[in-house]
């Protein structure tokens, strides 16, 4: 996947570099070479825990804090129906849009959109609207700041809960941010395209609402942030889920995700380890299902 981005280790530029959790998300989604067993078989062997690679197949995925947008390539390769890649500020979304345009050949035929979404400032109606447009929700390295932890965890929980009665994604571009990269990437695409007609939708897939889930890829950077994250994750189970729904809580699926990783970007992880101590910090994966 060819990317155009500015690399920086400064936290003020968090959306302009690839972090370890983002690399693991890519590797977890990107297809692995056939080794005699399907992902479905591996899921059964793992006590029916949801496999992220199977979860995204044929479904629309919404990513919070998408940054450079490398997840788009993995989602396309894994057979996702489409992707809505979001981030919280205009410069990051503009750069994300440029990355998608630069990778039009790789993403040919894949409906992917770059949109502005700040979950800290987004009202419930807007969040509910996003929930109705996707079935799987992911976030990688979006809990690095103590001030963001509660908002990010809560947003993922509400997206899953609000998508309970979701309807097929409206293909109208009226809902997309003016910064959004909206439409299907087709052969020869070198700029933003809107090849879907207003009112159209993603191709029909499996029944909506049957496989809603969220995956949170979190890096353990400090004891303070980790303690706050653990409190936020446990709170849902104690409260019986968002809106008192009595739904299940978050589950640590780190071992399963790492075991099923494609290791497609392992060389980047090793290169990053040589230049940054941040990559040595462990990444954990948490799964939320209704």
C-alpha angles and dihedrals in degrees: 000000000000114000134187111206146135113245119219137156093206114111088223085068097046092136094055102065139049114255127202094254090053091052091052091049090054092047092047093054101036112096119258124222113269109265099176099283134074126234086248091059091050090051091056090049089054096059094267094294109160113264110217092217090056093040094061096044111113092357139103113251126203118199124198116210093012093171109176093006099236090145089073092073093050093047091051092049091048093055102253114167092228145322138232108201114194140181137173106248137045099240091055093047091047090052090046089053090052090052092053091049092048089052096046092124093054092045096043111152094009119122104224129160133192111211140172113248126159106181091194091063101028118111123227095256092056093046091049090051090054090049090057091056100057143035104202124048126195139179128182122195093347095131099063093114120062088220091060102044100085093042094050096045091045092048092053091048093050093046090056093045095044092050089064092100097025124156128215114287113273107232093205109122091213088091094054124095116257085245092052125122096223129182144032118313105232134180111294094018110152099156141025111310133188102196095152116088120239111271095024123122141207113284111279114267135169121331111295119246096025099101106025113154145142131224122201118194107196131182118216100229102155140000090246096056092040093053091049091048093050090051091051093049094048093046093072093057092046091050093046093247132299115327090009091286095149091231126152126276136233122298129202106239097163096122093050094048093048092046091053096042117129091216086216092145098034091118090060091050091052092047091049091049090059092055105032135043089206092076090061090065112100122251121216128194125215127190128205122192128173 
